[in-house]
Amino acid sequence: MTATSHPAFSSVWADLRGVPFTQGYLDAGGIRTRYISSGSPDKPLLLCLHGVGGHAEAYARNFGAHGEHFWTVAIDMLGHGWTEKPPINYEVRDYAGHVLDVLKALDRSKAHFSGESLGGWVAAHLAVHQPTAVDKLVLNTAGGWTAHPEVMARLKSISNQAAEDPSWERIKGRLEYLMYDHSKVPDDLVETRRAIYAQPGFAETMKRIMCLQEMDLRRRNMLTEEQYRSIVAPTLVVWTSHDPTATPEEGRQIADMIPDSTYVVMNECGHWPQYEDADEFNRIHIDFLTGKRA
């Protein structure tokens, strides 16, 4: 009988196999907030912030490596995932206030912050307005600097459609938007997001989340050159060769504005380099956060 080879099965649970981790809920300023964590509280705190429409599983491939060095905590941000969803328009200051409440709930006054997309926008906002709370800063394909109408319109459309009709096909398409290599979207990641988007009332929440894709509202939340130049936290800016929201040149603009920042471009990745090429991202990220050169 001839043995049959099968491709390696990719899943969130496979990524977490052998990783000591916990997930649960904390009270962040009255908001029931879901988190996933690895590492122990006797280590420096690393807070990981996902992108718009996302959830903590964006960091599934990073918990193991980072838990060896940091108390690594990824949250479902305000209005996202399994965290509570107040009926507000979700602006950057609202996310930032919630993150500060998470920091208090973890009994810390500061942390390393690593944010992807919207999470990077929020992390940069904190570095500008609450500099004593930010130890080191990582901006990963971060929002907050560009406003491309075609990108905003597409993101708003595919996100709202996925929330209004959380079918397998629409959720998979929304996740594939994030990836350079669409084959890297595993079935259980699709099902995780499908379950989140199928929550009662989530379609209305998504409309509120998408307010930052409205030009007037987006512009009043964007960071200015002066604000980027005011950031004092050591900063790593990570961009990719195939980010669907902004070019590597635009990522370089952000890095050039932040004093003494480090800039890295990861090849053959889209909007989730921490997931698409986790080994390379983990190396770059940990080297920076532990004081080595990226």
Residue pairs with C-beta under 8 A, 6 or more apart in sequence:
9 186
10 184
10 186
11 186
11 187
11 188
11 189
12 57
12 60
12 186
12 188
12 189
12 192
13 188
15 60
15 61
15 63
15 64
15 278
16 60
16 63
16 64
18 64
19 38
19 63
19 64
19 67
20 38
20 67
21 36
21 37
21 38
21 63
21 67
22 36
22 37
22 38
23 34
23 35
23 36
23 37
23 56
24 34
24 35
25 32
25 33
25 34
25 35
25 82
26 32
26 33
26 35
26 102
26 105
26 106
27 33
27 105
28 98
28 101
28 102
28 104
28 105
29 97
29 98
29 101
29 104
29 105
31 78
31 83
31 84
31 86
31 98
31 101
32 83
32 84
33 75
33 76
33 78
33 83
33 84
33 98
33 102
33 105
34 56
34 75
34 76
34 81
34 82
34 83
35 56
35 73
35 74
35 75
35 76
35 102
36 56
36 57
36 59
36 63
36 73
36 74
37 63
37 71
37 72
37 73
37 74
38 63
38 64
38 66
38 67
38 72
39 46
39 66
39 67
39 68
39 69
39 70
39 71
39 72
40 71
41 71
41 106
42 71
43 69
43 70
43 71
44 69
44 70
44 71
44 111
44 112
44 135
45 70
45 71
45 73
45 103
45 106
45 108
45 110
45 111
45 112
46 66
46 70
46 71
46 72
46 73
46 111
46 112
46 113
46 114
46 289
47 73
47 74
47 75
47 99
47 102
47 103
47 111
47 112
47 113
47 114
48 56
48 58
48 59
48 62
48 72
48 73
48 74
48 75
48 114
48 115
48 116
48 119
49 74
49 75
49 77
49 95
49 99
49 113
49 114
49 115
49 116
49 118
49 119
49 120
49 122
49 123
50 56
50 58
50 59
50 74
50 76
50 77
50 80
50 116
50 117
50 118
50 119
51 58
51 116
51 117
51 118
51 119
51 141
51 143
51 178
51 271
51 272
52 117
52 118
52 143
52 155
52 159
52 209
52 210
52 212
53 80
53 159
53 162
53 174
53 206
53 209
54 77
54 80
54 81
54 116
54 117
54 118
54 119
55 76
55 80
55 81
55 82
55 192
55 193
55 196
56 74
56 75
56 76
56 81
57 189
57 192
58 74
58 116
58 272
58 274
58 275
59 72
59 74
59 274
59 275
60 189
60 275
61 274
61 275
61 278
61 282
62 72
62 274
62 278
62 281
62 282
62 285
63 72
63 74
65 278
65 282
65 286
66 72
66 282
66 285
66 286
69 286
69 289
69 290
70 112
70 289
73 102
73 106
75 83
75 99
75 102
76 82
76 83
77 83
77 95
77 98
77 99
77 118
77 119
77 122
78 84
78 85
78 86
78 90
78 94
78 95
78 98
79 85
79 86
79 88
79 90
79 205
79 208
79 209
80 196
80 209
81 196
82 196
85 201
85 202
85 205
87 204
87 208
88 94
88 208
89 208
89 211
89 217
90 208
90 209
90 211
90 212
91 211
91 212
91 217
91 221
92 121
92 122
92 125
92 144
92 212
92 221
93 125
93 221
95 118
95 122
95 125
96 122
96 125
96 126
96 129
96 130
99 122
99 126
100 126
100 130
100 133
103 109
103 110
103 111
103 133
109 132
109 133
110 132
110 133
110 134
110 135
111 133
111 134
111 135
112 134
112 135
112 136
112 137
112 138
112 289
113 123
113 126
113 127
113 134
113 135
113 136
113 137
113 138
114 123
114 137
114 138
114 140
114 285
114 289
115 121
115 122
115 123
115 124
115 138
115 139
115 140
115 142
116 140
116 141
116 142
116 271
116 272
116 274
117 140
117 141
117 142
117 143
117 245
117 271
118 143
118 212
119 140
119 142
120 138
120 139
120 140
120 141
120 142
120 143
120 144
121 142
121 143
121 144
121 221
121 223
123 134
123 137
123 138
123 139
123 142
124 137
124 139
124 142
124 144
124 223
124 228
124 231
125 144
125 223
126 133
126 134
127 134
127 137
127 231
127 232
127 233
127 235
128 223
128 227
128 228
128 230
128 231
131 231
131 232
131 233
134 233
135 233
136 233
136 234
136 235
136 236
136 288
136 289
137 231
137 233
137 234
137 235
137 236
138 235
138 236
138 237
138 238
138 285
138 288
138 289
139 235
139 236
139 237
139 238
139 254
140 238
140 273
140 274
141 238
141 239
141 240
141 243
141 245
141 246
141 251
141 271
141 273
142 237
142 254
143 212
143 245
144 221
144 222
144 223
145 222
145 223
145 228
145 246
145 250
145 253
145 254
146 245
146 246
146 250
147 215
147 218
147 219
147 222
148 245
148 246
149 215
151 244
151 245
151 246
152 213
152 214
152 215
152 218
153 213
154 177
155 177
155 210
155 213
155 245
156 210
156 213
158 170
158 173
158 174
158 177
159 174
159 206
159 209
159 210
160 203
160 206
160 207
160 210
161 170
162 170
162 171
162 173
162 174
162 197
162 206
163 197
163 202
163 203
163 205
163 206
163 207
164 203
164 206
166 194
166 197
166 198
166 202
167 194
168 190
168 194
171 190
171 193
171 194
171 197
172 185
172 190
174 193
175 185
175 189
175 190
175 193
176 182
176 185
177 244
177 270
177 271
178 244
178 270
178 271
178 272
178 275
179 185
179 270
179 271
179 272
179 275
179 276
180 240
180 241
180 242
180 268
180 269
180 270
180 276
181 268
181 270
181 276
184 275
184 276
196 202
197 206
211 217
212 218
212 221
225 257
228 254
228 257
228 258
229 257
229 258
229 259
231 258
231 259
232 259
234 260
234 261
234 288
235 255
235 258
235 260
235 261
235 262
236 261
236 262
236 263
236 264
236 284
236 285
236 288
236 294
237 251
237 252
237 254
237 255
237 258
237 261
237 262
237 263
237 264
238 251
238 264
238 265
238 266
238 273
238 281
238 284
238 285
239 246
239 248
239 251
239 252
239 263
239 264
239 265
239 266
240 248
240 265
240 266
240 267
240 269
240 270
240 271
240 273
241 248
241 265
241 266
241 267
241 268
241 269
242 268
242 269
242 270
243 251
243 269
243 270
243 271
244 270
244 271
245 271
248 265
251 263
251 265
252 263
255 261
255 262
255 263
256 263
262 288
262 293
262 294
264 284
264 294
266 273
266 277
266 280
266 281
266 284
268 276
268 277
269 276
269 277
270 276
273 280
273 281
274 281
274 282
274 285
284 294
285 294
287 293
287 294
288 294
